[in-house]
Amino acid sequence: MEEIIIASGNKGKIEEAKEILVNFKIIPMNELGINIEVEEDKNTFKGNAIKKAETIAKELNGKMCIADDSGIEIECLDGFPGVFTKRWHKGTDRERNLAIIDKLKGIPKEKRKIKFVTAIALSDGNNSICVEGIINGYVSETVRGENGFGFDEIFELENGKTLAELTKKEKNEISARKIALEKLKQELTGKCC
């Protein structure tokens, strides 16, 4: 079974990759003693994901590596915070979410469109492919829900529920990460298996 190194120590990300990329042995990079921080200085999620995957694959002498970058884009704020999603606010998730709600105060729901983007890149250090998964919704007017993390409590779906109001199983079924991993699986199936 071909090995893919995943540039993450996040148990949820690792499990999801193992569940979807079943024809590959997924190995977290920290299990190989690799702990590389790659600066996310590109202006797209895809650019950051490719840079991470390529950098780590080169460090691993050409072993296949997957890496991701993700975040939110708010339409009426010209795609803000975009690639700065993790870095634009120094507070807690809750403080960051309240700051976003505050930025959109008085803006009607139909203009509060938000998308969650996950880019996943696969590289051997020389050749790379990258796919994106996107889910769309609205920025809610209040924080709602106890499940999830990050922006889940303000990311409202068409059905009126925030991602944090879904069960873990419901959220995983529609996640941008799952969509991206399924696309990557299709790419890999067509290319090498």
RAHUTA-V976584 format. One record per residue. PSI is psi in radians with two decimals (none if undefined). BURIAL is 1 if it has 16 or more other ideal C-beta (glycine too) atoms within 10 Angstrom, else 0. D_CENTER is the distance of its C-alpha to the mean C-alpha in Angstrom with 2 decimals. Layout:
<<PSI | BURIAL | D_CENTER> <PSI | BURIAL | D_CENTER>>
This chain:
<<2.24 | 0 | 25.90> <2.48 | 0 | 23.81> <2.49 | 0 | 21.54> <2.24 | 1 | 17.96> <2.30 | 1 | 16.90> <2.23 | 1 | 13.36> <1.13 | 1 | 12.46> <2.61 | 1 | 11.46> <0.05 | 0 | 13.81> <2.03 | 0 | 11.64> <-0.70 | 0 | 13.82> <-0.78 | 0 | 11.59> <-0.73 | 1 | 9.11> <-0.80 | 1 | 12.45> <-0.76 | 0 | 14.22> <-0.72 | 1 | 11.92> <-0.73 | 1 | 12.17> <-0.68 | 0 | 15.89> <-0.63 | 0 | 16.42> <-0.73 | 1 | 15.24> <1.06 | 1 | 16.38> <-0.34 | 0 | 19.73> <0.07 | 0 | 21.82> <2.66 | 1 | 20.40> <1.96 | 0 | 20.81> <2.13 | 1 | 17.48> <2.09 | 1 | 18.44> <2.43 | 1 | 16.50> <-0.50 | 1 | 17.61> <-0.38 | 0 | 19.27> <-0.34 | 0 | 21.56> <0.12 | 0 | 22.90> <0.32 | 0 | 23.50> <2.20 | 0 | 20.99> <1.46 | 0 | 19.51> <2.24 | 0 | 18.49> <2.01 | 0 | 16.81> <2.21 | 1 | 15.82> <2.23 | 0 | 16.18> <1.49 | 1 | 13.44> <0.22 | 0 | 16.21> <2.89 | 0 | 15.32> <0.20 | 0 | 15.28> <2.75 | 0 | 12.39> <-0.73 | 1 | 8.73> <-0.76 | 1 | 10.47> <-0.77 | 1 | 13.13> <-0.73 | 1 | 11.29> <-0.77 | 1 | 9.58> <-0.77 | 1 | 13.14> <-0.78 | 1 | 14.89> <-0.85 | 1 | 13.31> <-0.77 | 1 | 13.96> <-0.78 | 1 | 17.40> <-0.80 | 1 | 18.44> <-0.67 | 1 | 17.89> <-0.70 | 1 | 19.42> <-0.69 | 0 | 22.39> <-0.50 | 1 | 22.80> <0.37 | 1 | 22.98> <0.72 | 0 | 25.62> <0.14 | 0 | 23.77> <2.60 | 1 | 22.13> <2.37 | 1 | 19.11> <2.40 | 1 | 15.83> <2.48 | 1 | 12.18> <2.75 | 1 | 9.58> <2.86 | 1 | 6.09> <2.50 | 1 | 5.19> <2.87 | 1 | 3.44> <-3.01 | 1 | 6.22> <2.68 | 1 | 9.18> <2.19 | 1 | 12.27> <2.09 | 1 | 15.58> <-0.85 | 0 | 18.13> <-0.14 | 1 | 21.29> <0.47 | 1 | 20.10> <0.68 | 0 | 19.63> <0.06 | 0 | 15.82> <2.53 | 0 | 15.85> <-0.14 | 1 | 14.02> <-2.31 | 1 | 11.66> <-0.17 | 1 | 10.91> <0.19 | 0 | 12.90> <-0.81 | 1 | 10.74> <-0.24 | 0 | 11.06> <-0.16 | 0 | 14.54> <-0.34 | 0 | 16.57> <2.27 | 1 | 17.95> <-0.13 | 0 | 19.32> <-2.91 | 0 | 19.93> <2.97 | 0 | 18.44> <-0.81 | 1 | 15.64> <-0.79 | 0 | 18.67> <-0.70 | 0 | 20.39> <-0.75 | 1 | 17.49> <-0.72 | 1 | 17.20> <-0.62 | 1 | 21.00> <-0.67 | 0 | 21.07> <-0.80 | 1 | 18.93> <-0.73 | 1 | 21.27> <-0.70 | 0 | 24.16> <-0.50 | 0 | 23.15> <0.21 | 1 | 23.30> <2.27 | 0 | 26.52> <-0.08 | 0 | 28.93> <2.23 | 0 | 26.60> <2.73 | 0 | 27.02> <-0.77 | 0 | 24.33> <-0.30 | 0 | 24.44> <0.12 | 0 | 23.53> <0.57 | 1 | 20.62> <2.43 | 0 | 18.10> <2.56 | 1 | 14.41> <2.52 | 1 | 11.42> <2.18 | 1 | 7.77> <2.28 | 1 | 6.15> <2.14 | 1 | 3.54> <2.29 | 1 | 6.19> <2.17 | 1 | 7.61> <2.56 | 1 | 11.06> <2.27 | 1 | 14.10> <2.65 | 1 | 17.09> <0.21 | 1 | 20.54> <-0.46 | 1 | 21.10> <-0.76 | 0 | 22.99> <2.41 | 0 | 21.32> <2.57 | 1 | 17.68> <2.66 | 1 | 15.88> <2.41 | 1 | 12.52> <2.77 | 1 | 11.09> <2.51 | 1 | 8.86> <2.39 | 1 | 8.13> <2.35 | 0 | 9.16> <2.56 | 1 | 10.76> <2.65 | 0 | 13.57> <-2.68 | 1 | 15.56> <2.65 | 1 | 17.62> <2.11 | 1 | 17.67> <2.84 | 1 | 20.09> <-0.27 | 0 | 23.25> <2.81 | 0 | 22.98> <2.35 | 1 | 20.63> <2.39 | 1 | 20.92> <2.64 | 1 | 20.06> <-0.21 | 0 | 20.01> <2.57 | 0 | 17.18> <-2.95 | 1 | 13.62> <3.13 | 0 | 12.41> <-2.19 | 1 | 10.99> <0.09 | 1 | 11.61> <-0.64 | 1 | 12.41> <-0.17 | 1 | 16.09> <0.05 | 1 | 16.32> <1.75 | 1 | 14.16> <2.28 | 1 | 17.10> <3.02 | 1 | 17.18> <-0.52 | 0 | 20.22> <0.03 | 0 | 21.97> <-0.16 | 0 | 22.14> <2.56 | 1 | 20.10> <2.83 | 1 | 17.18> <-0.55 | 1 | 14.20> <-0.17 | 1 | 15.96> <-0.05 | 1 | 19.09> <2.77 | 1 | 17.85> <2.85 | 0 | 18.51> <-0.73 | 0 | 15.86> <-0.79 | 0 | 17.00> <-0.75 | 0 | 16.86> <-0.77 | 1 | 13.31> <-0.52 | 0 | 12.20> <-0.47 | 0 | 14.35> <0.10 | 0 | 12.56> <2.60 | 1 | 8.84> <-0.60 | 1 | 6.66> <-0.76 | 1 | 5.46> <-0.77 | 1 | 9.27> <-0.80 | 1 | 10.20> <-0.76 | 1 | 8.64> <-0.67 | 1 | 10.25> <-0.69 | 0 | 13.34> <-0.71 | 1 | 13.65> <-0.72 | 1 | 13.49> <-0.76 | 1 | 16.08> <-0.74 | 0 | 18.22> <-0.79 | 0 | 18.18> <-0.66 | 1 | 19.23> <-0.70 | 0 | 21.80> <-0.50 | 0 | 23.30> <-0.62 | 0 | 23.49> <-0.06 | 0 | 24.59> <none | 0 | 25.44>>
